[in-house]
Amino acid sequence: MIQAVVFDRDGVLMRPARDVVRRFAEWLAPCTPGGLDADALLATLAPIWERYAAEIRRLKVPPEEEPRFWLEMARELLRRLGSRCSPAELVATWPYYRFIEPTVGARPLLEWLQVQGYTVAVLSNTTPSLRESLAYHGLAEFVDRFFASNTLGLLKPDGRIFRRVSEELGVPPEAIAYFDDYPDNVRVARDLGWRAYLVRLGEPGPEVVHDLDLVYEILER
């Protein structure tokens, strides 16, 4: 019997926010000589983000370092843009989680799980501010536990992170339903006894969860 439901964040509960780069460019334009449009911003931002994202994947952003991490990224972006905007104001006004938004059906699903009495957790390869990222979008209140790779010092698909989550939840592997959009994460979780499902939202196919409505069916079997 399933006791706990664990979700990955990105690609499952959250997706890239629509039109956010344009709005970010509009915010930057007044303090950026010559103005700024979305295409120019994205061309500068994308390679910077890839480099900083690699630091997240290398587990180089523990809780005490996260504020510095985002401030350094803001400084580099503004320097590359030749912008006079304040790095501190940018970080405060445009936290990274403004660039993501809930997937279709995420909130009602989490609300239902809470009503049904499941333990709900989110396990993500991300920075320590996982809880804050979901709270910004009104989802954190429906989640019992938050497991961020840079807080745990472990990265999916390392099997140790799944064992750690199971231990901290106090739930045996066979009583955990897990939803992730990376095949390797799903494979390792299954090997450890979790009931793991591959998520590909909007991509119908065999053996995939292409719509969050399917989660209800899985749990009610």
C-alpha positions in Angstrom: 0.0 0.0 0.0 1.4 3.4 -1.0 2.1 5.7 2.0 4.2 8.4 0.5 4.2 10.1 -2.9 7.5 11.7 -4.0 7.8 14.1 -6.9 10.6 15.6 -8.9 10.1 19.3 -9.2 11.1 20.4 -12.7 9.3 18.6 -15.5 6.7 17.2 -13.1 5.3 19.8 -10.7 6.9 22.8 -12.4 7.7 23.9 -16.0 9.5 26.9 -17.6 7.3 30.0 -17.1 5.8 31.4 -20.3 6.8 34.9 -21.5 9.1 35.4 -18.5 12.2 36.4 -20.5 10.3 39.2 -22.2 9.1 40.5 -18.8 12.6 40.2 -17.3 14.0 42.2 -20.3 11.4 44.9 -19.7 12.5 45.2 -16.1 16.2 45.4 -17.1 15.8 47.8 -20.0 15.5 51.1 -18.1 18.9 50.7 -16.4 20.6 49.1 -19.4 22.1 51.5 -21.9 20.6 51.1 -25.3 17.6 49.1 -23.9 17.2 45.4 -24.1 14.9 42.9 -25.8 14.1 39.3 -25.0 16.3 37.8 -27.7 19.4 39.8 -26.7 18.8 38.9 -23.0 18.4 35.2 -23.7 21.6 35.1 -25.8 23.5 36.5 -22.9 21.7 34.7 -20.1 21.7 31.1 -21.5 25.4 30.4 -21.5 25.8 32.0 -18.0 23.0 29.9 -16.7 24.5 26.7 -18.1 27.8 27.4 -16.3 26.0 28.1 -13.0 23.7 25.2 -13.4 26.8 23.0 -13.7 27.8 24.2 -10.2 24.4 23.0 -8.9 25.0 19.6 -10.5 28.4 19.5 -8.9 26.8 20.1 -5.5 28.7 23.3 -5.0 25.8 25.3 -3.5 25.2 24.3 0.1 22.6 26.4 2.1 25.1 28.9 3.4 26.4 29.6 -0.1 23.2 30.0 -2.0 22.7 33.8 -1.5 26.3 34.4 -2.7 25.7 32.0 -5.6 22.7 33.9 -7.0 24.4 37.3 -6.4 27.5 36.3 -8.3 25.3 35.2 -11.2 23.4 38.5 -11.2 26.6 40.4 -11.2 28.0 38.5 -14.1 24.8 38.9 -16.1 24.7 42.7 -15.5 28.3 43.0 -16.4 27.9 41.2 -19.6 24.9 43.3 -20.5 26.6 46.5 -19.5 23.7 47.2 -17.2 23.6 49.7 -14.3 20.8 47.7 -12.5 21.5 46.7 -8.9 22.6 43.0 -8.5 21.0 42.8 -5.1 17.7 44.3 -6.4 17.8 41.8 -9.3 18.1 38.9 -7.0 15.4 40.1 -4.7 13.0 40.9 -7.5 13.8 38.1 -9.9 14.5 35.0 -7.9 15.1 32.0 -10.1 11.7 30.5 -9.3 10.0 33.4 -11.1 11.2 31.6 -14.2 9.2 28.5 -13.5 5.4 27.9 -13.0 3.2 25.0 -11.9 2.4 22.4 -14.5 -1.3 21.8 -15.4 -3.0 19.9 -12.6 -0.1 20.2 -10.1 -2.0 22.1 -7.4 -5.3 20.1 -7.4 -3.2 16.9 -7.3 -1.2 18.0 -4.3 -4.4 19.2 -2.6 -6.0 15.8 -3.2 -3.0 13.9 -1.9 -3.1 16.0 1.3 -6.8 15.3 1.8 -6.2 11.6 1.2 -3.6 11.5 4.0 -0.5 10.6 1.9 2.9 11.9 3.0 4.0 14.1 0.1 7.6 15.0 -0.7 9.6 16.7 -3.4 13.1 15.4 -4.3 15.0 17.6 -6.8 18.5 18.1 -8.0 18.5 21.8 -7.1 19.6 24.5 -4.7 18.6 24.4 -1.0 15.7 26.9 -1.6 13.5 24.1 -2.9 10.8 24.9 -0.3 10.9 28.6 -1.2 10.5 27.8 -4.9 7.3 26.0 -4.3 6.0 28.4 -1.7 6.3 31.3 -4.2 3.8 29.4 -6.4 1.5 28.4 -3.5 2.4 24.7 -3.5 4.6 24.3 -0.5 1.6 24.1 1.9 0.7 20.8 0.4 4.1 19.2 0.7 5.4 17.6 3.9 9.1 17.2 3.1 11.6 18.9 0.8 14.8 17.1 -0.3 17.2 19.3 -2.3 20.4 17.7 -3.7 22.6 20.6 -2.6 21.2 20.3 1.0 21.7 16.5 1.2 25.1 16.5 -0.6 23.8 13.8 -2.9 22.6 13.9 -6.5 20.1 11.8 -8.4 20.5 9.1 -9.7 22.9 8.1 -6.9 21.0 5.4 -5.0 22.1 6.8 -1.7 19.8 9.8 -2.1 16.8 7.5 -2.5 17.8 5.5 0.5 18.2 8.7 2.5 14.7 10.0 1.5 13.1 6.6 2.4 14.8 6.6 5.8 13.9 10.2 6.6 10.3 9.7 5.6 10.2 6.5 7.7 8.5 4.7 4.8 9.7 1.5 3.2 10.7 1.7 -0.5 7.8 -0.5 -1.6 5.3 2.0 -0.1 6.7 5.0 -2.0 5.3 6.2 -5.4 7.8 8.3 -7.2 7.4 10.5 -10.3 10.4 11.8 -12.2 11.0 12.9 -15.8 14.6 11.4 -16.1 14.8 7.7 -17.0 17.9 7.0 -15.0 16.3 8.4 -11.8 13.3 6.2 -12.4 15.4 3.2 -13.1 17.5 3.5 -9.9 14.5 4.2 -7.8 12.8 1.0 -9.2 15.9 -1.0 -8.5 15.7 0.1 -4.9 12.1 -1.0 -4.6 10.3 2.3 -5.1 7.2 2.3 -7.3 8.7 4.7 -9.8 7.1 6.2 -12.9 8.5 8.1 -15.8 6.8 11.4 -16.5 6.6 13.0 -19.9 3.9 15.6 -19.7 2.2 16.2 -23.0 4.0 13.3 -24.7 1.6 10.3 -24.7 3.4 6.9 -25.0 3.7 3.5 -23.5 4.9 3.3 -19.9 4.8 7.1 -19.3 2.8 9.5 -17.3 1.8 12.1 -19.9 -0.8 13.8 -17.8 -0.9 14.4 -14.0 -4.4 13.1 -14.0 -2.9 9.6 -14.4 -1.4 9.9 -11.0 -4.9 9.5 -9.4 -5.4 6.3 -11.4 -2.0 4.9 -10.4 -2.6 5.5 -6.7 -6.2 4.2 -6.7 -5.3 0.9 -8.3 
